[in-house]
Amino acid sequence: MAITARFGFIQTRVILAFFYAMLIGPTSLILAVTGRDLLDKRHLGAKETAWQEADSAKPDLERAKRMS
């Protein structure tokens, strides 16, 4: 069991590294090269807030029934 536990630990690290290298790494590189800001924080100044008003409808009984 000790050998299988070590093998599982190493296998997990290899799988995580593979997915990072194949998915997250290239995606972040493409976003950095194109200059995209997915959080829309680039236009904020030092003391501004990122708060945005919600586009929500008035609460009513029919809407509450659909949500549950």
Steps between C-alpha positions, in 0.01 A plus 500: 500500500787738565624458143153555352450810716824648369409406145159666540660815639742523207229415247279778635782753467572387143134529397465845657819621333383365165164678519666821610750484217239414237203713609572778746846596378413556130172669588670751728774556244245573226309739729820679594611539138161625383465734799162367614389580853236246603428675829464846340738653755734672262288816471475548877703767669660468840195611701216391272269210572406207279140495623240455226128530546312175441254469215234322700124504478270600783426211736157348447322177587520340154873557477550351847302190400719448194820533706410225749 
